[in-house]
Amino acid sequence: MVSRQDILNRIYARVGVDKNYGKNGTTGAVTGKEECHLCRVTYSIFKHFPDVRNGTVMNVETGNLIPISTVRSYSSGHEMAEAMGTASACRCEGLLGQRFILLDARGNVACNTYYTIRLPDNRLIHGTTDAEGRTRRYRARHAQSVRIYLGHREA
């Protein structure tokens, strides 16, 4: 019987994954945070992917095409997975991930709209919704209440 680790080692060898990438205290971790298998494999594939003129990958959530050079510019596998819409399958650090669809007063999708999220500790996060009115995905260790405003707020 083939063990799970043997299978993973074969996958790592096939795609050139650095098994130490993303683990605290080891080389390869740009952010210094431990990352899940999905994010480590994503990082390894795209950081070692050859330059392809006009090469793109598809964001699986939106269907939008993203230049490979943009994906390669990110410093972590998790950022790459977010750009490609696969971060919902990520298990980095046991964090919860959530995104929101914003609507205007009439119930229409608020696409390409500035927004502000106020976290429980009163920190403000600014962003712009995508073409489907979605915010970027936010991560937290546990469920929490946030306030979301259309437009950018400073206080």
C-alpha positions in Angstrom: 0.0 0.0 0.0 1.3 3.5 -0.9 1.3 6.0 1.9 -0.2 9.5 1.7 3.4 10.9 2.2 4.7 8.8 -0.8 1.9 10.2 -3.0 2.7 13.8 -1.8 6.4 13.3 -2.4 5.6 12.2 -6.0 3.5 15.2 -6.5 6.2 17.5 -5.1 8.8 15.9 -7.4 6.5 16.3 -10.4 5.7 20.0 -9.9 8.9 21.0 -8.3 7.4 21.9 -4.9 9.7 23.1 -2.2 8.4 21.0 0.8 9.8 23.6 3.2 8.1 26.6 1.6 5.6 28.2 3.9 6.7 26.6 7.1 7.8 28.9 9.9 11.6 29.1 10.4 12.4 27.6 7.0 13.6 29.1 3.7 11.2 30.0 1.1 8.6 31.6 3.3 8.4 35.3 2.2 5.6 36.1 4.7 6.9 34.0 7.6 3.5 32.4 8.0 2.7 28.7 7.6 0.6 27.9 4.5 -1.6 25.0 3.6 -0.9 22.4 0.8 -3.0 24.3 -1.8 -1.1 27.6 -1.2 2.4 25.9 -1.1 1.7 24.0 -4.4 0.2 27.1 -6.0 3.3 29.2 -5.0 5.7 26.6 -6.2 4.0 26.1 -9.6 3.7 29.8 -10.4 7.0 31.0 -9.0 8.8 28.3 -11.2 6.5 28.8 -14.2 8.4 30.1 -17.3 7.6 33.5 -18.6 4.9 33.3 -21.2 4.1 36.3 -23.3 0.4 37.2 -22.9 -0.1 34.1 -20.8 -3.1 34.2 -18.5 -4.9 32.1 -15.9 -8.6 32.2 -15.1 -10.1 33.3 -11.8 -12.5 30.4 -11.1 -14.9 32.6 -9.2 -15.3 35.4 -11.7 -14.1 33.9 -15.0 -11.8 36.9 -15.4 -8.4 36.3 -17.0 -5.3 37.4 -15.0 -1.9 37.7 -16.5 0.5 35.1 -15.3 3.0 37.8 -14.6 0.6 39.4 -12.1 0.1 36.0 -10.3 3.9 35.5 -10.2 4.3 39.0 -8.6 2.6 38.0 -5.4 4.8 37.1 -2.4 2.8 34.1 -1.1 0.8 31.2 -2.4 -2.2 32.4 -0.5 -2.2 35.7 -2.4 -1.9 33.8 -5.6 -4.8 31.5 -4.7 -6.9 34.6 -3.8 -6.1 36.1 -7.2 -7.2 32.9 -9.0 -10.4 32.4 -6.9 -9.2 29.2 -5.2 -8.6 30.6 -1.7 -12.0 29.3 -0.5 -10.4 25.8 -0.5 -7.4 27.1 1.4 -6.8 25.9 5.0 -4.0 28.3 6.0 -3.6 28.7 9.8 -7.2 27.5 10.3 -8.6 30.9 9.3 -12.2 31.5 8.2 -12.6 33.3 4.9 -15.6 35.4 3.9 -16.5 37.8 1.1 -19.5 40.0 0.7 -21.7 41.0 -2.2 -22.7 44.7 -1.9 -26.0 46.0 -3.1 -27.2 49.6 -3.5 -30.4 51.0 -1.9 -32.5 49.6 -4.9 -31.0 46.1 -4.5 -28.7 46.4 -7.6 -25.3 44.9 -7.4 -22.7 47.6 -6.5 -20.0 46.7 -9.0 -16.7 48.5 -9.1 -17.7 50.5 -6.0 -15.5 51.8 -3.2 -16.3 50.3 0.2 -15.0 50.4 3.8 -15.2 47.6 6.3 -15.0 48.5 10.0 -13.6 45.5 12.1 -14.5 44.9 15.7 -11.3 46.6 16.8 -12.3 49.7 14.8 -9.7 49.2 12.1 -10.9 50.3 8.7 -10.2 48.3 5.5 -10.8 50.0 2.1 -11.4 48.2 -1.2 -13.3 48.2 -4.4 -15.9 45.6 -5.4 -15.4 43.5 -8.5 -17.7 43.4 -11.6 -20.1 41.2 -9.6 -20.2 43.5 -6.6 -18.0 41.2 -4.4 -15.5 42.4 -1.9 -12.2 40.7 -1.6 -12.1 37.7 0.8 -11.3 38.6 4.5 -9.8 36.2 6.9 -10.4 35.8 10.6 -9.7 33.2 13.3 -13.4 33.1 14.4 -16.8 34.6 13.3 -17.1 38.3 14.1 -19.4 41.2 13.3 -18.3 43.9 10.9 -19.8 47.0 9.5 -19.7 47.6 5.7 -20.1 51.1 4.1 -20.4 52.1 0.5 -17.6 54.6 -0.2 -14.4 55.2 1.6 -14.6 56.4 5.2 -11.8 57.7 7.3 -13.5 57.6 10.7 
